[in-house]
């Protein structure tokens, strides 16, 4: 091997080490093969999702015309050295090539022991025939490249898994995990640069009716359609997220509460026009969403308050009749004392009736205010279902346990934990504060 070839191999190794992707590594491979073997035409074809071999890298203008030969090498995993394609019995029945010479080399590129791609080399610059030494050099290049390719494929698979971990499979939007990470970074950026950050929380009105009436496939199509409507109404720097179930969130960096309200209203109006195949028009009924809007720093001190306050605005939008946008308004001091939420742990019996019939369940109330409560339960409950809460005396237990508060309300929000469900209940009336 000449000093020139040794240097060419060293350069090839340096390029592979710095290759940013599998495709760039393949391109370095065809360039090295062309230089070391004196070939005018070099290509790499690789397996694709369609099951067909497709060109991934090449050294000459045009397309690869050795698909049949490449397919044979790919399927057998064995290299092919041909001195004269016109007379070689192994190529009988193969498509004829249109290359300048009849000698070529095809070498499989392996990944984890299985063919991943095929390196094709033909048309030697001086017109001579490729030799066994040339085949050995081509196989060496393919083996070296395969190490780099395995590394890149591993990195790409990890990146794909990371992407899937923060992506909602149905809509392609970011998921709850992505939302939490993005909120942290955006709050930090807003603090650092003294810029506003607004948040939209959006929930489909009466979504269970659509699922029950038209089926879950149509419900899924509705979620995808709404996701696209939301994407169509934001900037590239904004982030639309599927928060969970039929609830979505939109993070709006560098956006005041007034501008965020305009965006929210635009989304609400666009949602009214949403058309989903399979959903018939119903008299006096349109597809609608309820939206809550809050902004940092005027409405919240951190990401937790921002989410909570946008949620409160969303609850109000639901309670006031749905199909509307509500902007969070901080309570006045006297209202804050009246409706202050008290963190507490109280045994509570909830009862009601759903499509399965009457039910009663022992639950826990986690916090309580004059306007509502957060309960932890296990039974699947529907949004807007009427509930009766019997809150127990926290200082008595066992047979001495007694009800000290009777409350009527309806479930306005449901969150799923790993082992429990958390439901937000808005009260209708307080029947008896203490017995």
Secondary structure, 3 states (H helix, E strand, C coil): CCHHHHHHHHHHHHHHHHCCCHHHHHHHHHHHHHHHHCEEEEEEEEECCCCCEEEEEECCCCCCCCHHHHHHHHHHCCCEEECCCCCCHHHCCCCCCCCCCCCEEEEEEEECCEEEEEEEEEEECCCCCCCHHHHHHHHHHHHHHHHHHHHHHHHHHHHHHHHHHCECCCCCCECHHHHHHHHHHHHHHHHHHCCCEEEEEEEECCHHHHHHHHCHHHHHHHHHHHHHHHHCCCCCCCEEEEEECCEEEEEEECCCHHHHHHHHHHHHHHHHCCCCCCCCCECCECCCEEEEEEEECCCCCCHHHHHHHHHHHHHHHHHCCCCCEEECCCCCHHHHHHCCCEEEEEEEEEEEEECCEEEEEEEEEEEECCCEEEEEECCCCCCCCEEEEEEECCCCCHHHCCEEEEEEEEEEEEEECCCCEEEEEEEEEEEECCC
